């Protein structure tokens, strides 16, 4: 399929990080607001906010985010950032997306967790009104942070569910903070009553995916290490767990050393609930159209496959049943046309 056809396909996205997906124009606006100097040329700026095509590891990839952190320390900055990411998605025909971020990274100048989430929700609502996209927020806790800090953040914002907070996530340093070590924090989060997705299998340990599923987590971010264990893949399929695949970033972080190490084909053959995502539009220099193009190029993915993956995403999304029904009808009409 040609890029223009892929661009016009209706899409959904479940795994997109706010701070990793800002457009260069918005980064310049945010830097001006924060009185931070930037290189005058976009190519120089792009080099600062984009990870190399191959990094040494996930932690190496994550260092790029240090550049963005000072830009997202006010309510206005967060509002603008959220609007920007949702607007980008709408421009490539994304019907529904969930944007995730970690409030603790935007509290350097005194914002509360509640204020950060309210600001992101405001930006998303502006994009929804302007472009018609449906967008929700996922609040991330960082695995490497003190559990009591994450617990306090989640409790503080949980009441925003009616405003567009869809659920929670744990992201960050998986290598040193495995799923099993976070079991208590996961159970406490689940007790808050909102859905939970979870980064697992991005650092090569399939046990992190297995433990997440055993704890009843229905969505796995990345899940790249699944290829290492057939039984875990089969258990994932049997449980109906959805995988949020991020091809470009997995190759960058060497979660998958090569395409042969990426679990897509094996999971596809088993009938797993696959979804396609960008992870970080800017840090990985990608968008959903590019990701779809890579799946066509490397795996011969068809339009029917993309329709199915988008159905998976809507069904696994953290929105209401009524919203899901509307989105599924809209998606069906778009692919029929």
Secondary structure, 3 states (H helix, E strand, C coil): CCHHHHHHCCEEEEEEECCCCCCHHHHHHHHHHHCCCCCCCHHHHHHHHCCCCCCCCHHHHHCCHHHHHCCCCCHHHHHHHHHHHHHHHHCCCEEEEEEEECHHHHCCCCCCHHHHHHHHHHHHHHHHHHHCCEEEEEEEEECCCCHHHHHHHHHHHHHHHHHCEEEEEEECCCCCCCHHHHHHHHHHHHCCCCEEEEEECCCCCHHHHHHHHHCCCCEEEECHHHHHCHHHHHHHHHHCCEEEECHHHHHHCCCCCCHHHCCHHHHHHHCCEEEECCECCCCCCCCHHHHHHHHHHHHCCCHHHHHHHHHHHHHHCCCCHHHHHHHHHHHHHHHHC
